[in-house]
Amino acid sequence: MNYETVIGLEVHAELSTKTKIFCDCTTEFGGEVNTHCCPICTGMPGVLPVLNKKVVDYAIKAGLATNCEITEFGKQDRKNYFYPDLPKAYQISQYDLPVCKNGYIDIEVNGQKKRIGITRIHIEEDAGKLMHDEWGTGSLIDYNRCGVPLIEIVTEPDMRTPEEAKVFLETLKSILQYIDVSDCKMQEGSLRCDINLSVKPVGQKEFGVRTEMKNVNSFRAAVRAMEYEAKRQIEIVESGKQVEQETRRWDDVKGVSYAMRNKEEAHDYRYFPEPDLVPIVINKEWIEEIRKTLPELPNAKKERYIKQYQLPEYDAAIITSSRTLAQFFEECVESGANPKIVSNWFMGDLMRILKDNNLEPEEIPFPGQYIAKLLALIEKGTISGSIAKKVLEVMFDEAKDPEIIVKEKGLIQISDESQLVEIAKKVIEDNPQSVADYKGGKEKALGFLVGQCMKATKGKANPQMLNNLLKEMLNK
């Protein structure tokens, strides 16, 4: 029997506010344990929370960027359950009146466009962090993260493959970074997701029993977790048993998930309106004020790059997937570089260096103007394309202006014809077989001879001049 996977996501994004959701403690990552907390975020008796307006601003902004309706009258609710890292024994969240609802994000997978529904976006406070010792004898709690503001983006169960879910997560991350509401640093827990997944026979309308995997904090781990869970559920159904509705934990090191507890329903949390906070009233003027701050979003920017710069759709999608990369690209173009040539360098050497060194675009150590200068050096004939690749490597290592690197390292291209003639003569003398091959009609032999000349000059020879000179000398 063929099975279909049904996937919905609950994505938690920590907001980039300076202070926490209900107090003035810093949201800065790290710091000595239990130094970024106060009686309010640690839930001491007798304290009162005060909602940080910037949290609502950011939630509205995220909602507008994901095509949501904004709830003009909302509230906050207590979600009651005991966790050691939630000292109040309840979490202030939102239940039936979230800030945003009924939105969508359009994604593209294998050339096919698909719309993924956003059920809701609500605000809530984050919990602290449990630190378990490796011997299993005890745990310690760091409350620094307690009270850091979150938005939770809940999708409809519209995704049918792990690949679709991955593209959705990448697209959502890109949008949140573009609108500057979250840094989305998954390694710091700023973006993490819960995966709701079930399987059903192809053609069956009713969904199967779903499970939830909590706090997956990398795209790679999310894909592996979904693939594993789909396979596990299919095996259970095929054996004639029933999938249990439960919450599971994904172990990315072992590549397996394991049951934590039965899956809670809304009534298990005993929601009721938070009595210490006033309702959230959002008027149309407030919404429009936030709308005016929205930047050009990734999909719109991609379409503009295709039309304005004639970039291939694939190149435009890669460049605009990161706000930092798009800004860097525009710096290059504004500095006079040809957009298509910049795009070629981005898709080739720039992305290769980032990947080889495990760097994010934010970690490029030089401004976009330096790429424009590098390309200008090639265009003027000061350096060859192969030398430019080496200069780019040095730019990453030393963050220096390419013009300075070329001068310091003596990389200026040899364009003196008499000097190149002498080099070509020697290469021709040293490679009689290749000369004979070329004269016998083997064009590839010319490429070999050019390569030998480049090797002799350590890549400094002007390849265009060399090519012409060698042809001329060999055809005499």
Helices and strands as residue ranges (DSSP letters): E 3-14, H 53-65, E 69-70, E 73-74, E 77-80, E 90-93, E 100-109, E 112-125, E 129-132, E 139-142, E 149-155, H 162-178, G 186-188, E 191-201, E 211-216, H 219-238, E 246-251, E 256-262, G 266-269, E 272-273, E 280-281, H 284-291, H 298-309, H 313-320, H 323-334, H 339-345, I 346-350, H 351-356, G 361-363, H 368-380, H 385-398, H 402-408, H 417-430, H 432-439, H 444-456, H 463-474
